[in-house]
Amino acid sequence: MLAPIIEHQKDIKEIYKKMEFLRDNFIPGQNAFFEELEELAKNMKEEIEYHFNLQIHSVGTNLKTEHLVKENLLVRDILFRMLDFIVLKSKENSMDAFLKFDDFDEILRAYLKKEKGLFIQNIESELDEKGIKEIEEKLLTLV
């Protein structure tokens, strides 16, 4: 039902893998690692914003499911703050940027997993077939 949203997770995971690679292969004293992490964190924020906008403009427009999207916006805001912190600390060449990535990793993974399961189940329990069709149509026009 939410195929475009779930499909977009792949874009987020691609950036995530690059960030993870940087963390796992970090060489102290190499500013290029911080510069790359800063750029990836900015890209990640843009993709997450797009991802949640897909939800807002499709699922969130239905009065019965609007609250489900609003709950997810809290997670979005937490992820945004973490990414802002990573960008700030990357500019300072601080190891804290990589340390915050561990927290970011945990929340992002849990959210993406929830989105594939519980979020879809909640929508299906709130809507009839007609409502689900409307969401699918809105998603197709957004992508």
MODELLER restraints for C-alpha pairs under 7 A, 6 or more apart:
rsr = mdl.restraints
at = mdl.atoms
rsr.add(forms.Gaussian(group=physical.xy_distance, feature=features.Distance(at['CA:1:A'], at['CA:136:A']), mean=6.33, stdev=0.5))
rsr.add(forms.Gaussian(group=physical.xy_distance, feature=features.Distance(at['CA:2:A'], at['CA:136:A']), mean=6.81, stdev=0.5))
rsr.add(forms.Gaussian(group=physical.xy_distance, feature=features.Distance(at['CA:4:A'], at['CA:139:A']), mean=6.78, stdev=0.5))
rsr.add(forms.Gaussian(group=physical.xy_distance, feature=features.Distance(at['CA:5:A'], at['CA:51:A']), mean=6.65, stdev=0.5))
rsr.add(forms.Gaussian(group=physical.xy_distance, feature=features.Distance(at['CA:5:A'], at['CA:54:A']), mean=6.71, stdev=0.5))
rsr.add(forms.Gaussian(group=physical.xy_distance, feature=features.Distance(at['CA:6:A'], at['CA:116:A']), mean=6.70, stdev=0.5))
rsr.add(forms.Gaussian(group=physical.xy_distance, feature=features.Distance(at['CA:8:A'], at['CA:51:A']), mean=6.82, stdev=0.5))
rsr.add(forms.Gaussian(group=physical.xy_distance, feature=features.Distance(at['CA:12:A'], at['CA:44:A']), mean=6.60, stdev=0.5))
rsr.add(forms.Gaussian(group=physical.xy_distance, feature=features.Distance(at['CA:12:A'], at['CA:47:A']), mean=6.31, stdev=0.5))
rsr.add(forms.Gaussian(group=physical.xy_distance, feature=features.Distance(at['CA:15:A'], at['CA:40:A']), mean=6.57, stdev=0.5))
rsr.add(forms.Gaussian(group=physical.xy_distance, feature=features.Distance(at['CA:15:A'], at['CA:44:A']), mean=6.33, stdev=0.5))
rsr.add(forms.Gaussian(group=physical.xy_distance, feature=features.Distance(at['CA:19:A'], at['CA:37:A']), mean=6.28, stdev=0.5))
rsr.add(forms.Gaussian(group=physical.xy_distance, feature=features.Distance(at['CA:19:A'], at['CA:40:A']), mean=6.63, stdev=0.5))
rsr.add(forms.Gaussian(group=physical.xy_distance, feature=features.Distance(at['CA:22:A'], at['CA:33:A']), mean=6.58, stdev=0.5))
rsr.add(forms.Gaussian(group=physical.xy_distance, feature=features.Distance(at['CA:23:A'], at['CA:98:A']), mean=6.07, stdev=0.5))
rsr.add(forms.Gaussian(group=physical.xy_distance, feature=features.Distance(at['CA:26:A'], at['CA:33:A']), mean=6.72, stdev=0.5))
rsr.add(forms.Gaussian(group=physical.xy_distance, feature=features.Distance(at['CA:31:A'], at['CA:93:A']), mean=6.49, stdev=0.5))
rsr.add(forms.Gaussian(group=physical.xy_distance, feature=features.Distance(at['CA:34:A'], at['CA:90:A']), mean=4.85, stdev=0.5))
rsr.add(forms.Gaussian(group=physical.xy_distance, feature=features.Distance(at['CA:34:A'], at['CA:93:A']), mean=5.82, stdev=0.5))
rsr.add(forms.Gaussian(group=physical.xy_distance, feature=features.Distance(at['CA:35:A'], at['CA:90:A']), mean=6.59, stdev=0.5))
rsr.add(forms.Gaussian(group=physical.xy_distance, feature=features.Distance(at['CA:37:A'], at['CA:90:A']), mean=6.71, stdev=0.5))
rsr.add(forms.Gaussian(group=physical.xy_distance, feature=features.Distance(at['CA:38:A'], at['CA:86:A']), mean=6.89, stdev=0.5))
rsr.add(forms.Gaussian(group=physical.xy_distance, feature=features.Distance(at['CA:38:A'], at['CA:87:A']), mean=4.77, stdev=0.5))
rsr.add(forms.Gaussian(group=physical.xy_distance, feature=features.Distance(at['CA:38:A'], at['CA:90:A']), mean=5.53, stdev=0.5))
rsr.add(forms.Gaussian(group=physical.xy_distance, feature=features.Distance(at['CA:41:A'], at['CA:83:A']), mean=5.70, stdev=0.5))
rsr.add(forms.Gaussian(group=physical.xy_distance, feature=features.Distance(at['CA:41:A'], at['CA:86:A']), mean=6.85, stdev=0.5))
rsr.add(forms.Gaussian(group=physical.xy_distance, feature=features.Distance(at['CA:41:A'], at['CA:87:A']), mean=6.29, stdev=0.5))
rsr.add(forms.Gaussian(group=physical.xy_distance, feature=features.Distance(at['CA:45:A'], at['CA:80:A']), mean=6.35, stdev=0.5))
rsr.add(forms.Gaussian(group=physical.xy_distance, feature=features.Distance(at['CA:45:A'], at['CA:83:A']), mean=6.69, stdev=0.5))
rsr.add(forms.Gaussian(group=physical.xy_distance, feature=features.Distance(at['CA:54:A'], at['CA:139:A']), mean=6.85, stdev=0.5))
rsr.add(forms.Gaussian(group=physical.xy_distance, feature=features.Distance(at['CA:54:A'], at['CA:142:A']), mean=6.95, stdev=0.5))
rsr.add(forms.Gaussian(group=physical.xy_distance, feature=features.Distance(at['CA:55:A'], at['CA:69:A']), mean=6.58, stdev=0.5))
rsr.add(forms.Gaussian(group=physical.xy_distance, feature=features.Distance(at['CA:56:A'], at['CA:69:A']), mean=6.41, stdev=0.5))
rsr.add(forms.Gaussian(group=physical.xy_distance, feature=features.Distance(at['CA:58:A'], at['CA:135:A']), mean=5.35, stdev=0.5))
rsr.add(forms.Gaussian(group=physical.xy_distance, feature=features.Distance(at['CA:58:A'], at['CA:138:A']), mean=5.31, stdev=0.5))
rsr.add(forms.Gaussian(group=physical.xy_distance, feature=features.Distance(at['CA:58:A'], at['CA:139:A']), mean=5.65, stdev=0.5))
rsr.add(forms.Gaussian(group=physical.xy_distance, feature=features.Distance(at['CA:59:A'], at['CA:65:A']), mean=6.24, stdev=0.5))
rsr.add(forms.Gaussian(group=physical.xy_distance, feature=features.Distance(at['CA:59:A'], at['CA:66:A']), mean=6.61, stdev=0.5))
rsr.add(forms.Gaussian(group=physical.xy_distance, feature=features.Distance(at['CA:59:A'], at['CA:69:A']), mean=6.97, stdev=0.5))
rsr.add(forms.Gaussian(group=physical.xy_distance, feature=features.Distance(at['CA:59:A'], at['CA:135:A']), mean=5.80, stdev=0.5))
rsr.add(forms.Gaussian(group=physical.xy_distance, feature=features.Distance(at['CA:60:A'], at['CA:66:A']), mean=4.15, stdev=0.5))
rsr.add(forms.Gaussian(group=physical.xy_distance, feature=features.Distance(at['CA:60:A'], at['CA:69:A']), mean=5.58, stdev=0.5))
rsr.add(forms.Gaussian(group=physical.xy_distance, feature=features.Distance(at['CA:64:A'], at['CA:126:A']), mean=6.34, stdev=0.5))
rsr.add(forms.Gaussian(group=physical.xy_distance, feature=features.Distance(at['CA:65:A'], at['CA:123:A']), mean=6.30, stdev=0.5))
rsr.add(forms.Gaussian(group=physical.xy_distance, feature=features.Distance(at['CA:65:A'], at['CA:126:A']), mean=6.72, stdev=0.5))
rsr.add(forms.Gaussian(group=physical.xy_distance, feature=features.Distance(at['CA:79:A'], at['CA:104:A']), mean=6.53, stdev=0.5))
rsr.add(forms.Gaussian(group=physical.xy_distance, feature=features.Distance(at['CA:82:A'], at['CA:100:A']), mean=6.86, stdev=0.5))
rsr.add(forms.Gaussian(group=physical.xy_distance, feature=features.Distance(at['CA:82:A'], at['CA:104:A']), mean=6.34, stdev=0.5))
rsr.add(forms.Gaussian(group=physical.xy_distance, feature=features.Distance(at['CA:85:A'], at['CA:97:A']), mean=6.99, stdev=0.5))
rsr.add(forms.Gaussian(group=physical.xy_distance, feature=features.Distance(at['CA:86:A'], at['CA:97:A']), mean=4.42, stdev=0.5))
rsr.add(forms.Gaussian(group=physical.xy_distance, feature=features.Distance(at['CA:86:A'], at['CA:100:A']), mean=6.55, stdev=0.5))
rsr.add(forms.Gaussian(group=physical.xy_distance, feature=features.Distance(at['CA:89:A'], at['CA:96:A']), mean=6.20, stdev=0.5))
rsr.add(forms.Gaussian(group=physical.xy_distance, feature=features.Distance(at['CA:89:A'], at['CA:97:A']), mean=4.97, stdev=0.5))
rsr.add(forms.Gaussian(group=physical.xy_distance, feature=features.Distance(at['CA:90:A'], at['CA:97:A']), mean=5.60, stdev=0.5))
